[in-house]
Structure formats: C-alpha cells, structure tokens
Amino acid sequence: MNTLLQKMSMALLAAACVTSVAHAQEFKMGFVNTERIFREAATAKQAQAKLEQEFSRREKELVETGNTLKLASEKFEREAPTLAESQRTARQKQLIEQDREFQRKRREFQEDLNARKNEEQQIVVERANRAVKQVAESEKYDVIFQEAVYINPKHDITEKVIKALNASAAK
C-alpha cells in the first residue's frame, strides 16, 4: 500500500513539475532601466535642454555675483590692515550682508531648479510608462520590472522602450 501511495505521490509531483515548466515557458517578463531612459531618451534630453535654457541666465548671474563677492573679499583681506577700524568694520558688515544675499539667491535658484526638474522628470516618467505599457502589450509581456538587484540582460527591454518613446515624441 505504501508503495502504491508513493508511486501516486511521485506521479502527482512529476505532473506538477511538468505543469509548472509549461507555465514558466508561457510567462514573459522584462526589465526597464529607468536611469538609462533618463540619459538616452529624446524626451529626457529635450527636458534637460529646456531646463538648461530656462535656468542658464540665473545660473550665470549667480556665478558672476559669486566671483564679484570673492574678489571683493580678497580685496578686503589685502586692504584690511591699512584701513581705519570704522572702515574695516563697515566693509566687513557690507561683505557679510552681500554674502547672505548671495546665499539666499543661490538657495532660491536651487529650489526652483529642483522643482522644475521634478516637473520635467514626471512628464518623462509618464511618457516612459506609456511606452513600457505599449511594448508590454504589443509583445505580450506578463510583467515588467523597473528595479531589480540582478537582471539577466536577455530580459532588458530598455532599448525597445527608448525607441517607442522616441517614436511617440517625434509625432
């Protein structure tokens, strides 16, 4: 009786293995490297160019202000020993105030840049997700991963997604 039970158990186990192998062959998965999409996709490059154009003037002004402040500080350091105490104190206060203003403008610039960068990245992400869905549906993928500890390169569909994304951007 035990042997019959063992044979039936083995037969069921073998059938289960065959069934799971058949299902595994039907299951299709892919992987998308989002960092690569942000580097290589036309929409991501356009977003970066848009940001650079939008913020280049302010960035140039900040660099110029920083350089002017640095030169003024160096001049003060050279002249400080020959200045009267009241002049030295007045110029020192002036430099401190100019530096505060510069730091405030730099912080505002960085906050504005980060906010706009997040907006542009969100647009790219939405378009990329549509492209991923398009590729997944047309090629009948069951699941697409965006993050993984390890992925076999044969499952990487990033290039297909970038092509689909670029094609949709060209329209």
Buried (B, 14 or more C-beta within 10 A) or exposed (E): EEEEEEEEEEEEEEEEEEEEEEEEEEEEBBBBBBEBBBEBBBBBBBBBEEBEEEBEEBEEEBEEBBEEBEEBBEEBEEEEEEBEEEEBEEBBEEBEEBBEEBEEBBEEBEEEBEEBBEEBBEEBBEBBBBBBBBBBEEEEBEEBEBEEEEBEEEBBBBEBBBEBBBEBBEE
